[in-house]
Amino acid sequence: MYRLLLTSAALLAMSTQTVQASGRLTIYCSMQGDWCQKASEVFGKKYDVKVSMTRNGSGSTYAKILAEKDNPRGDIWYGGTLDPHSQAGVNGLLESYKSPMLSEIREPYRNPAASGKNHTTGIYVGILGFSVNTDLLKKANLDMPKCWGDIIKPEFKRNVQVASPQSSGTAYTALATFTQLDGEDKAFEYLTKLHSNVSQYTKSGSAPGKNAARGEVMVGIGFLHDHGKQKGLGFPLELVAPCEGTGYEIGGLSIMKNARNMDNAKKFVDWALSKEGQEVAAGVKAYQVPTNKNAAIPAEAIRPENVNLINYDFVKYGTEEKRKALISRWVQEIKPLAR
């Protein structure tokens, strides 16, 4: 009897350990930190899952996932520009998953990545542009820049910030946008002129907008929803969707290949694609346009239909070959230039 009780106790302990292990989820998040945190908390509480979350830029997150490919530490890649998600899918780093929530997602965002195999779903749309600190602009007695061509003028010398495409998906979107606007060679001529006006290449794509808001620089290039959050906090920013046309991002949502907590990863994708999951963003003043057609669009969001958008080629510019070639050229030709 004593031996039977011990066996039963051991089985119960094993069962308890299994339940605890299945109640976990590790998220690599590439959006605003407060959105990452809020979503992790809401999902964890709703489904009684212990969530661990690490926030980093999409370029850095891709590098981390690639380094961990033989022993994945994360389960979910939440947010960040589509291009590195696409690259991860093509390189076999992501799980193919066709969520039952796809019927609520606007068609262009259901399966937008380069592989075409449901490795990534779009969860939001954000417009590329720049913000201008109006106090600094007035103090310098300058006209409001309205175009990409304006911010390479000499009067903006050392008064522009943009992230590095080596670490930032936002900056890679800008690099790909300039290339699609004018062709690669002319884009690099533009980047050479822009380099003279850049005071700092930041690691994070959202940093230029924050620095412009605080008056550390006059012009910050990035996604306008990030800058709109700063404006909503009362900082003196004007948001500009450049006159020549501009690119945009689709925020990606992916499951890592061989994720340790696959069931919870799929559950998180279903939740993040839902109306509830996408409306978490507005609660932390994140003003991207949600892809779920039933989710409310924040009044502060810049809608794609109101902007001169280029026909951004997410498949071509999401491939490893194109992404690596453009970033390598930037590292070789632009980064070493004197300023």
N, C-alpha and C positions, 0 to 999 in steps of 0.2 A: 504493500500500500504506500509506504514511504517513497519507494522508487517511482511508483506511478505518479504521486504528487509532484515529485521533482521533475519528471518528464513533462507533466502538464504545465508546470511553472515555466519550464524552459521553452516550451512551445508558445506559451502566452507572451513571454519576453521577446521571442523571435517575431511573433506577429506584431507586437507593439513597435518594434524597430522598423518593420516593413512599412507600417502605417506612417511613422514619422519620416522615413526616407522618401515616401511618395508625396509628402506634403511640402516639398521644397521647389524652388524655382530660382534660377540665377539669370538676371537680366543685364545685358550690356546695352546701355542707353546712350543715344547720340543726339538727344534733343535738349531743350532747356532743363536745367537741373531740377527746378521745382516741379515741372511736369513729370519728369521721371519719378521723382519721389512720391508725388501724389498718386500717380497711376499704380505704383508698386503697393502703396498703402491700401488703396481702394480694392484692388484685385485680391491682395493677401487677406484682407478682412472678409471680403465677400465669399471666398472659396476656402478659407481656413488654410492658406498656404503660407509657409515661411519664405518670404522673398528677400533675396540678396540682390542689390543693384549697384552697378558701377557705371559712372557717367564719364564719357570721353568723346572726342570728336570722331566723325565717321571714318576719316582716313586712319587715325590711330587705332580705332576699333577693328577695322579690317586687318591691319597688321597683327593685332593681338589674336584674332581668330585664325589667321593663317599660321601663326607661330604655334597655336594650340591644336592644329588640325588632327594630330595623332592621339590627342588626349583632351577632348573638348572640356573646358571648364564652365562655359556659359551654355545656356539653353536658348535664350531669345536675344535677338538683336532688334532693338526697339528704336525706330526713328533714324534720322540722318539721311543724307542725300542718297538717291537711288543708285548712282553710278558705282560706288564700292559694293553695295548689296549685289548689283548685277555681276560684278567681277567675282564676288564670292560664290555666287550661284554657278557661274560658268566653270569655276575651278573646283567644283565638287565639295564646297564647304558647307552647303545648306541643304536642309531637308525639303523635299517637295511636299507641299500640303495645300490641299484645296478646301478651304474652310467653308462650312455650310452658310456662313454669313456673306459670302461673295455676292449673293443676289441683292444685297442692300448697298453694295459698293458701286459707285459710278463706273461704267464699263471701261473707260481708258485706264483705270487704276487697279483693275482686278488682277492682272497678270502682266505688269509692265516691264519686267526685267529682261535682260538680253537672252537668257536661256529659254524663255517661253514655257517653262515647266513648273510654274507655280512655286518657285523658290521664294518669291517676295511678293507681298501685296502692298499697295499704296495706302497710307493712312491719312495723309494730308498733302496739301499743295501750298507752296510758298514762293513768292516772287522775289527775284534778285534785283537789287538796286543799290542806292546809297542814301544815307541820311546826312543832313547838314546842321551843324550847331548854329542857330540863327543869331545868337549873341556874339559869337566869334566872327561870323560873317559880317554883321553890322559894324563891329569894332574895326574890321579890316577894310570897311567901305567897299565891299565886293558885291557884284550881282549874284543872285541865286543861280547856281549851276543846274541845268535841266537835262544835260546830255552827258554821255560817256566822254565825248570830246571836250567838254568844259573842264573836267577835273584833271586834265593833263596840261592845262595852261600854266605858265610860269608863276602866276600869282598864288597858286595853290601848293607851291614848293614846300615839302616837308609838312604838309597839312592834310594828308590823306593816309588812311590805314586800311589794310586788307590782310586777310590771313594768308598763311603759306599753303600752297596746294600740296605740300609734302605731308601735312598733318590734318588739313581741313577739307571736308567735302564741299563746303561753301565756296572756298577758293577754287577748287577744281571746277565747280559749276561756272564760276566767273571765267576761268580759263577756256572752258569749252564754249561758253557763250560768245566770247570775243572771236574765237576761231570760226564759229558758225555765222557770225555777223559779216566778217570781212575776208575769210580765208586765213590759213595758218600764218603765212609770212606777214601779212598786214597786222594780224593780231599781235605778233611778237614785236612789230614796230611800235604798236600802241603800248604794249607792256613795257618796252624800253623807256618810252616817254613817261609813262605812269610811275615807273621806278624812281625817277628823279623827284617825284612829289611824295613818295611814300616815306613816312617817318619811321614806321615799324611794320614788319610782317608778323602778325600775331599767330599763336598756335591754334586758337579757337576761332571759328567763323563768326561767333556772336560778339567777340571782344571789340572789334572796331566800332560797333554801334554803341556799346557801353562806354567806350572811351570818348566817343563824340558827345554822348549825353553828358558826361562829366566835364566836358570842355578841355580834355587833354589833346584833342585833335579836332579839326574843323569838319572833315568829311570821313565817314566810315562806310566802307562797302560791305554788303552782306545781304541776308534775307530780310525783307522789310518787316516781316512779322516780329523778328527779334527787336528791331529798332522801334517798331510801334509800341512794344511793351514799355520801352524806356520813355517814349513820349507820353504814354498813359500815366506814368509815374510823375509827370510834371516837368520833365526835362525839356529844354528849348530846342527841339528837333523838328525839321521838316523832312518828310520822306519823299524820295524822288524815284519814279520808274522812268529810266532814261529814254529820251526821245527817239533814239535810233532803233529801239527795240531791246528786249532783254530776255534772258532765260528764266527758268523757274525750276524748282525742285519738286519731286514727288518723294515724300518721306516714306522710307521703307520699313517693312516689318517682316522679319525672317526667323526661321528656326534653324539652329545649328545642326549640322549632320551628326548623327549619333549622340544627340543631346541626352544627358543623364536622366533628365526629368521630362521625357517626351510627352507623356499624357498631360502634364500641367502646362507644358509649352504650347500644345495645341489648344488647350483651354484658354490660355492667355491670348493667343491670336484671335480666337472667336470673340472673346470679351473686348479686346482692343479695337476690333472692327465694328463692334456694335455701336448703336446710338449712345448708350451710356458711356462706353469706353472712350469714344471720340469727344464727347462733351466735357470730359475731365479737363481738357486743354483750356477752355475759356475760363474755367474756375481759377486758374493760376495766371490769367492774363496772357495766355499763349494764343496768338491770333491767326494761326494758319487756317486755311479752308479745309474742313473735314471732307473725307471722300465718301462717307456714308450719307446717302441721299436723304435719310431721315433725321440726321443730326443738324442742330441749329448752327448757322454760320454766324460767328461773332460780328457785331456791327462794325467793329474796328478792322476787320479783315479786309485786305486788298484782294478784290475778286479778279480772277484771270480775265474775265470778259471785259474788264474796264482798263486793261493794260495792253500796250503794243508788245505782244509776246512773239518771239521767234518760234519756228517749228522745231523745237529742241529734239534732237535725235538721241533718245535715251538708249537705244540699242547700240548704235555705233560708238557713242561716247561712254558707254558702260562696259565696253570690252577691255580686257586687260591690256591688249596691244596698244589701243589708242590712248588709254589713260596713262600707261607707263611712258609712252612716247612723248606726250604733251608735258607731263611733269618732269621728265628727264631733260627735255629741251629748256624748260623754265629754270631748272637747277643749273644747267650749263651756261645759259645765255643771259639770264636776267638776274638771278641771285648774286653773282659775283660782282656786278656792276657797282661802281662808286656812286654815292649819292651826295 
